[in-house]
């Protein structure tokens, strides 16, 4: 039966294969190679000789374990947010004599050949075969593949587990395995590289066997169980926050939207430059890091509801209340990203940026978030269960959509170019306070305009 499952898997992959995604993936890897080659060709011959000498002196047998252990955390988070899993059997397979053990073997094989399992381990393995001795390169490649596979299987097991009583076991196990692996990678006891690699393989093998054991231990999902009581309890959480958060928690595509603000925040932290009393940061990334959460979420205004807007219209729910709920949810996301940016001001002597920080937060709450709600006039319906990789469904590339992006995302940044920092911050603060005080009036006007042309918008959602 395993052969049949694998045959069906490859048939499905063949049908779902798109050359556009394939060439886009190659494009990103090609861009990465072009950056490396252009950087290499741009340096002087003396610098090239120095770098080649440094590469020759690197003890790859000691560097690769530290590199592999350091990549465990970002790799796990990336796969948890972006990786698609087939951990649960499809409905049409449940009518066939497929044993749970056979299905778990299929899950492990499909996880090993998954794109995210090979996306970083394979390029690093190829690089090591050029940079390191053959035996070290071979063992290092196997080590990288094993670390990536353990993370992938842990994420797959986490997705298959139903209920936090089963998910917590995976989280606790991973929190034990990751520090032990990181501690061992530094080779504090001075072991020979062969023994060091052997123990590293043993640690990963134990983690892999425990994942497989736990995957087989997990109970099958019982579709006949009575879920009325559970559903009744969950209804107590039908607040505006949980209603808005539910699609982002369940949908594959929307999880990527929660990931992008972290890029702005990391870039803002990396933009700090200078020494001692001359420390400074990039005001553009500082602004993006604060307002990014609300901006990206409110770009999806009514794109999710567009799939069932006819049903919403038949219920006693006003468009104004829907927009207010979206606005408050976007403000919550803005507060989260702003709090993540706050430690940056305490890590360095950046007292002068506290005023800019407060002004950017106020502008986001009163001007940017209200303005981004106007995306309800241009957005199309999207499928939240579709994959988020290279998916432009629901997006609108019209001139009006780009005008909204420029007005509410990039126009405030022009103040930093043409005005002193404190003047730009004062203008942002005043505009933001006006927007906060009148946000209900502005949202009411947006709702009235939407209702006036409701049939036109309904046709766009279909």
C-alpha positions in Angstrom: 0.0 0.0 0.0 3.0 2.3 0.6 3.9 2.0 -3.1 0.4 3.0 -4.1 0.5 6.1 -1.7 3.8 7.1 -3.2 2.5 6.7 -6.7 -0.5 8.8 -5.9 1.8 11.4 -4.3 3.9 11.8 -7.4 0.9 11.9 -9.6 -0.5 14.7 -7.4 2.8 16.6 -7.5 2.9 16.2 -11.3 -0.5 17.6 -11.7 0.1 20.5 -9.3 3.5 21.3 -10.8 3.7 24.8 -12.3 6.6 26.0 -14.3 6.1 29.5 -13.0 6.8 28.5 -9.4 9.8 26.4 -10.6 11.4 29.3 -12.5 10.6 31.7 -9.6 12.4 29.4 -7.2 15.4 29.2 -9.6 15.2 33.0 -10.0 15.7 33.5 -6.2 18.6 31.1 -6.1 20.1 32.7 -9.2 19.8 36.2 -7.6 21.6 34.9 -4.5 24.4 33.5 -6.7 24.6 36.7 -8.7 25.0 38.8 -5.5 27.8 36.5 -4.3 29.6 36.5 -7.7 29.2 40.3 -8.1 30.6 40.8 -4.6 33.5 38.5 -5.4 34.3 40.2 -8.7 34.0 43.6 -7.1 36.8 43.2 -4.6 40.5 43.6 -5.3 42.9 40.8 -6.1 44.6 41.2 -2.8 41.3 40.8 -0.9 40.5 37.7 -3.0 43.9 36.2 -2.0 43.2 37.0 1.7 39.7 35.5 1.6 41.0 32.3 -0.1 43.6 32.0 2.6 41.0 32.4 5.3 38.7 29.8 3.7 41.7 27.4 3.6 42.4 28.0 7.3 38.8 27.4 8.4 38.3 24.1 10.2 35.0 23.1 8.6 34.7 20.1 10.9 34.3 22.5 13.8 32.3 25.2 12.0 29.6 23.1 10.4 28.2 21.6 13.7 27.9 25.2 15.1 26.3 26.4 11.9 23.8 23.4 11.9 22.8 24.0 15.5 22.4 27.7 15.0 20.0 27.2 12.1 17.7 24.9 14.1 15.6 27.7 15.6 15.0 29.8 12.4 14.5 26.7 10.4 11.8 25.4 12.8 10.0 28.8 12.8 10.1 29.0 9.0 8.7 25.5 8.6 6.1 26.1 11.2 4.8 29.2 9.4 5.3 28.2 5.7 5.5 24.5 5.3 2.5 22.6 3.9 1.9 19.2 5.5 0.0 16.0 4.5 0.0 14.7 8.0 -3.7 13.8 8.1 -5.1 11.3 5.6 -7.3 12.6 2.9 -10.9 11.5 2.9 -10.8 9.4 -0.2 -7.9 7.4 1.3 -9.9 6.6 4.5 -12.1 4.3 2.4 -9.1 2.2 1.5 -7.3 -0.4 3.7 -4.5 2.0 4.6 -3.0 1.2 8.0 -1.8 4.0 10.3 1.8 2.7 10.3 1.8 2.7 6.5 0.5 6.2 6.4 3.1 7.4 8.8 5.9 5.9 6.7 4.4 7.7 3.7 4.4 11.0 5.7 8.1 10.5 6.6 9.1 9.9 3.0 7.1 12.9 1.7 8.5 15.1 4.4 12.1 14.1 3.5 11.5 15.2 -0.1 9.7 18.3 0.8 11.0 21.6 -0.6 11.5 23.2 2.8 13.6 20.2 4.0 16.1 20.7 1.1 15.8 24.4 0.6 18.9 25.4 2.7 20.5 22.0 3.5 21.1 21.1 -0.2 22.8 24.4 -1.2 25.0 24.4 1.9 26.0 20.7 1.2 27.0 21.6 -2.4 29.1 24.6 -1.1 30.9 22.3 1.4 31.9 19.9 -1.3 33.8 22.8 -2.9 35.2 24.3 0.3 35.9 21.4 2.7 37.8 18.1 2.4 35.8 15.3 0.8 35.2 13.2 4.0 34.3 16.3 6.1 32.0 17.6 3.3 30.2 14.3 3.1 29.6 13.9 6.8 28.7 17.6 7.1 26.1 17.2 4.3 24.6 14.2 6.1 24.5 16.2 9.3 22.8 19.2 7.7 20.2 16.9 6.1 19.5 15.1 9.3 19.1 18.4 11.3 16.7 19.7 8.7 14.8 16.4 8.6 14.3 16.3 12.3 12.9 19.8 12.3 10.6 18.9 9.4 9.3 15.8 11.0 8.8 17.6 14.3 6.6 20.2 12.5 4.7 17.5 10.7 4.1 15.7 14.0 3.0 19.0 15.6 0.5 19.4 12.8 -0.9 15.9 13.2 -1.3 16.2 16.9 -4.9 17.1 17.9 -5.2 19.0 21.1 -2.5 20.9 23.1 -2.0 17.9 25.5 -0.3 16.2 22.5 1.3 19.3 21.0 3.0 20.3 24.2 5.0 17.0 24.3 6.5 18.0 20.9 7.3 21.5 22.1 8.9 20.3 25.3 10.9 17.7 23.4 12.2 20.2 20.9 13.1 22.7 23.7 15.2 20.0 25.2 16.8 18.8 22.0 17.8 22.3 20.6 19.8 23.5 23.7 21.6 20.1 24.0 22.5 20.2 20.3 23.7 23.8 20.5 25.8 23.0 23.6 27.4 19.9 22.0 28.1 21.8 18.7 30.7 24.0 20.5 32.8 21.0 21.4 33.7 22.3 24.9 35.4 19.0 25.9 37.8 19.2 22.9 36.8 15.9 21.3 38.3 14.9 17.9 36.2 15.9 15.0 35.2 12.3 14.2 34.0 11.6 17.7 32.3 15.0 17.8 30.4 14.2 14.6 29.5 10.7 15.9 27.9 12.1 19.0 26.1 14.7 16.9 24.7 12.0 14.7 23.6 10.1 17.8 21.8 13.1 19.2 19.9 13.6 15.9 19.2 9.9 15.6 17.7 9.8 19.1 15.5 12.9 18.2 14.5 11.3 14.9 13.5 8.0 16.5 11.5 9.8 19.2 9.6 11.8 16.6 8.8 8.6 14.7 7.8 6.8 17.9 5.5 9.7 18.9 4.1 10.0 15.3 3.0 6.4 15.6 1.7 6.9 19.1 -0.6 9.8 18.2 -4.3 8.7 18.2 -6.2 8.8 15.0 -8.7 11.5 14.6 -12.2 10.3 15.5 -14.7 11.9 13.2 -17.6 10.4 15.0 -16.9 12.1 18.3 -19.4 14.5 19.6 -18.1 18.1 19.1 -21.1 20.0 20.3 -19.9 20.6 23.8 -16.5 21.6 22.6 -18.0 24.0 20.0 -20.2 25.5 22.7 -17.3 26.2 24.9 -15.4 27.8 22.1 -18.3 30.2 21.4 -17.4 32.0 24.6 -14.4 33.3 22.7 -16.4 34.8 19.9 -15.0 38.2 20.5 -13.9 40.5 17.7 -10.3 39.6 18.2 -10.8 35.8 18.0 -13.1 36.2 15.0 -10.5 38.2 13.1 -7.6 36.0 14.3 -9.2 32.7 13.3 -8.4 32.9 9.5 -4.8 33.8 10.2 -4.5 30.9 12.6 -6.1 28.4 10.2 -5.3 29.6 6.7 -2.0 28.5 5.0 -1.7 31.7 3.0 -2.5 34.2 5.7 0.2 32.9 8.0 2.8 34.4 5.7 1.3 37.9 6.3 2.1 37.5 10.0 5.7 36.6 9.0 6.5 39.7 6.9 6.4 42.3 9.7 9.2 40.5 11.4 11.4 41.2 8.3 10.8 45.0 8.8 11.7 44.7 12.5 14.9 42.7 11.9 15.9 45.1 9.2 15.3 48.0 11.7 17.6 46.4 14.3 20.3 45.8 11.7 20.1 49.4 10.5 21.7 50.7 13.7 25.2 52.0 12.9 27.9 54.1 14.5 29.9 53.8 17.7 29.4 55.2 21.2 27.9 58.6 21.1 27.4 58.6 17.3 25.0 55.7 17.1 22.2 56.3 14.6 19.6 54.2 12.8 17.7 54.3 9.5 14.4 56.2 10.1 12.8 54.5 7.1 13.1 50.9 8.6 12.3 52.3 12.0 9.0 53.6 10.7 8.3 50.4 8.8 9.0 48.3 11.8 6.4 50.1 13.9 3.6 50.4 11.4 4.2 47.2 9.4 1.9 44.8 11.3 -1.3 46.8 10.9 -0.5 47.8 7.3 0.0 44.3 6.0 -3.1 42.9 7.8 -5.4 45.7 6.7 -4.4 45.3 3.1 -6.6 42.2 3.2 -9.7 44.2 4.2 -12.8 42.3 3.0 -10.6 40.0 0.9 -11.3 37.1 3.3 -15.0 38.0 3.8 -15.3 38.3 0.0 -15.7 34.6 -0.3 -19.0 34.7 1.7 -20.0 38.3 1.5 -23.5 37.4 0.1 -24.1 35.5 3.3 -22.9 38.3 5.5 -25.3 40.7 3.7 -28.2 38.5 4.6 -27.4 38.8 8.3 -28.0 41.8 10.6 -24.3 42.8 10.4 -23.4 46.3 9.3 -20.5 47.1 7.1 -19.5 49.8 9.5 -19.1 47.3 12.4 -17.1 45.0 10.2 -14.7 47.9 9.3 -14.4 48.9 12.9 -13.6 45.3 13.9 -10.9 45.2 11.2 -9.6 48.6 12.4 -9.2 47.5 16.0 -7.6 44.2 15.0 -5.1 46.2 12.8 -4.4 48.5 15.8 -3.7 45.4 17.9 -1.2 44.2 15.3 0.4 47.7 15.3 0.8 47.6 19.1 2.5 44.2 18.9 5.1 45.3 16.3 5.6 48.6 18.1 6.3 46.7 21.3 8.9 44.6 19.5 10.6 47.7 18.3 10.7 49.3 21.8 13.8 47.3 23.0 15.8 48.8 20.2 15.6 52.3 21.9 16.9 50.8 25.2 19.7 48.8 23.7 21.4 51.9 22.3 21.5 55.6 23.4 18.7 56.6 21.0 16.7 58.9 23.3 16.0 61.3 20.5 14.0 58.6 18.7 11.5 58.1 21.5 9.5 61.1 20.2 9.6 59.7 16.6 8.6 56.3 18.0 5.5 57.7 19.7 4.7 59.9 16.6 5.0 56.9 14.2 2.8 54.8 16.5 0.2 57.5 16.6 0.3 58.1 12.9 -0.2 54.4 12.3 -3.2 54.2 14.5 -4.9 57.3 13.3 -3.9 57.7 9.7 -2.4 54.6 8.2 -4.8 52.0 9.6 -7.8 54.1 8.8 -6.6 54.7 5.2 -5.7 51.0 4.6 -9.4 50.2 5.2 -10.1 51.7 1.8 -8.7 48.5 0.3 -12.2 47.3 0.7 -12.9 49.1 -2.6 -10.3 47.3 -4.6 -9.7 43.8 -3.0 -10.9 40.6 -4.5 -11.9 37.4 -2.7 -9.1 35.0 -1.8 -9.0 31.4 -0.7 -7.4 31.4 2.7 -6.7 27.6 2.5 -4.6 28.0 -0.7 -0.8 28.0 -0.5 0.8 31.4 0.1 3.9 30.7 -2.0 3.9 32.8 -5.2 0.1 33.2 -4.9 -1.3 36.5 -6.1 -5.0 35.5 -5.8 -7.0 38.4 -4.3 -4.4 40.9 -5.1 -5.2 44.0 -7.2 -2.5 45.6 -9.3 -4.5 48.5 -10.5 -3.3 52.1 -10.3 -5.7 52.9 -7.4 -4.3 50.1 -5.3 -0.7 51.3 -5.9 -1.9 54.8 -5.1 -3.2 53.6 -1.7 0.1 51.9 -1.0 2.1 55.0 -1.8 -0.3 57.4 0.1 -0.5 55.5 3.4 2.8 53.6 3.4 5.4 55.6 1.6 4.2 59.2 1.7 4.9 59.7 5.4 8.5 58.6 4.8 8.9 61.7 2.5 8.8 63.8 5.6 12.0 62.2 6.8 13.7 63.3 3.6 12.7 66.9 3.3 12.2 67.9 7.0 14.2 67.6 10.2 13.4 64.6 12.3 11.6 66.5 15.1 9.5 68.5 12.6 8.5 65.3 10.7 7.6 63.6 14.0 5.5 66.6 15.1 3.5 66.5 11.8 3.0 62.7 12.1 1.9 63.1 15.7 -0.7 65.8 14.9 -2.1 63.9 11.9 -2.3 60.7 13.9 -4.1 62.3 16.8 -6.7 63.8 14.4 -7.2 60.4 12.9 -7.6 58.7 16.2 -10.1 61.2 17.5 -12.2 61.0 14.3 -11.7 57.4 13.3 -15.3 56.5 13.8 -16.4 59.3 11.5 -13.9 58.3 8.7 -14.8 54.6 8.9 -18.5 55.5 8.8 -17.9 57.5 5.5 -16.0 54.5 4.1 -18.9 52.2 5.0 -21.4 54.5 3.4 -19.4 54.7 0.2 -19.1 50.9 0.1 -22.9 50.4 0.6 -23.7 53.0 -2.1 -21.9 50.8 -4.7 -22.4 47.4 -3.0 -23.6 45.5 -6.1 -20.4 46.6 -7.9 -18.3 45.3 -5.1 -20.3 42.1 -4.8 -19.6 41.3 -8.4 -15.8 41.8 -7.8 -15.9 39.2 -5.0 -17.5 36.6 -7.2 
